[in-house]
Amino acid sequence: MAVPLFDTKIQNNALAPDLQAAFARVLASGQFILGPEVQAFERQCAEHLGVRHALGISSGTDAILLAMMALGIGPGDEVICPSFTFFATAGCVARTGAKPVFCDVRADTFNLYVADAARRITPRTKAMIPVHLYGQAAEMESINALARKHGIKVIEDAAQAVGATHGGRHVGGFGDFGAFSFFPTKNLGAFGDAGLLTTNDDALAERAMLLRNHGAHPKYFHKFVGGNFRLDAVQAALLAVKLPHLQSYSQRRAENAERYTGHFIQLPGAALASAAGTGTRLILPFAQQGNGHTWNQYTLRLPGTGRRDALRAWLTARQIGTEIYYPVPLHAQECFASLGQTAEDLPVSARLAGEALSIPVFPELAQAQQDEVIAAVSDFLMAGK
Ligand SMILES: *Cc1c(COP(=O)(O)O)cnc(C)c1O
């Protein structure tokens, strides 16, 4: 039996009648950009996430970019973000003309290492972008304390973490802005590109709302240069059907994660990332105390040269889908070579890029499928690999 890394069809097909009704409503309305469907979805999101403002945006990437623009970040500014994340985090910094300054991450949580970010703050530092990677919140109290001390802004890259909590509060409400993605494989997946920008600051919300639509107010009168970062009505209407199910999707992911960990922890040489040592051969992800992890990914670590790639090939041969999030840390990307940051400067990011392997954890993963993944990973380790 093949086990895909994810399968968006099962989840969406289960809601087909409601999705079709929502689509028919938009079709009949003739209004396809912003409008009442988007406003209704925005209210639904703001309530779900416990934030004052939620703006429907064209994508998660655009939500990060718009946050940067609303904060007035540009040439001459520095923005600190982790090197171990998806490209968009730093790509948006560069697009404003500001300089991405990469900091390292913690090996146990894959998230921004606050002490390392702190030592990279300069008088030019304007903002920090913590990423809630794989669905686990970064350490927002210490990040906000550091930001306040130095008068810098915080944009949460919550693209992978819709629904994740930290101390009982939803991510996206801790920083000046939170940016979410509804890319189809995220926990709340759209039917194309879609995103959300959250904030508790009325003035910032207002500014972001104008910039989302070319900085126009009123129509055809432009106070600022913005862009087209608008959400489609059809995405909003369809996402509004799925949002009430988000919690159960994430709950299923968490159950799958727990079941993996319960089996893997018994393998020789396996340990939770919080307890891994020099002899550990399989490092398991864990939820940090106080975090509601939403498991957008279940990411193993295989220390030792070539072992991650060997496990990936082993699983591929058994028709089990995997992915490497992310094989090249951002400081090592060709487009950022001129920044001059090195693996010596970002050792954990460099190491994780060679060790990380994500395995299927999507909500609809059948128990028999999961058993195959568990057996295949176990066989790999038992074979002494
Ligand atoms: C998916 C993702 C984004 C970008 O979201 P899109 O909707 O694909 O533009 C940004 N940051 C991270 C960490 C992501 O995983």
The ligand as an SDF file (V2000), in Angstrom:
LIG
                    3D

 15 15  0  0  0  0  0  0  0  0999 V2000
    4.0920   28.0180    3.3800 C   0  0  0  0  0  0  0  0  0  0  0  0
    5.0190   28.9770    4.0590 C   0  0  0  0  0  0  0  0  0  0  0  0
    5.1070   30.3350    3.6940 C   0  0  0  0  0  0  0  0  0  0  0  0
    4.4580   30.8930    2.4560 C   0  0  0  0  0  0  0  0  0  0  0  0
    3.1230   30.6960    2.3360 O   0  0  0  0  0  0  0  0  0  0  0  0
    2.4440   30.7170    0.8780 P   0  0  0  0  0  0  0  0  0  0  0  0
    0.9980   30.7690    1.1690 O   0  0  0  0  0  0  0  0  0  0  0  0
    2.8770   29.4700    0.1800 O   0  0  0  0  0  0  0  0  0  0  0  0
    2.9330   31.9370    0.1730 O   0  0  0  0  0  0  0  0  0  0  0  0
    5.8960   31.1810    4.4500 C   0  0  0  0  0  0  0  0  0  0  0  0
    6.6010   30.7290    5.5040 N   0  0  0  0  0  0  0  0  0  0  0  0
    6.5840   29.4270    5.8680 C   0  0  0  0  0  0  0  0  0  0  0  0
    7.3760   28.9980    7.0510 C   0  0  0  0  0  0  0  0  0  0  0  0
    5.8100   28.5180    5.1470 C   0  0  0  0  0  0  0  0  0  0  0  0
    5.8120   27.2270    5.5090 O   0  0  0  0  0  0  0  0  0  0  0  0
  1  2  1  0
  2  3  1  0
  2 14  2  0
  3  4  1  0
  3 10  2  0
  4  5  1  0
  5  6  1  0
  6  7  2  0
  6  8  1  0
  6  9  1  0
 10 11  1  0
 11 12  2  0
 12 13  1  0
 12 14  1  0
 14 15  1  0
M  END
$$$$
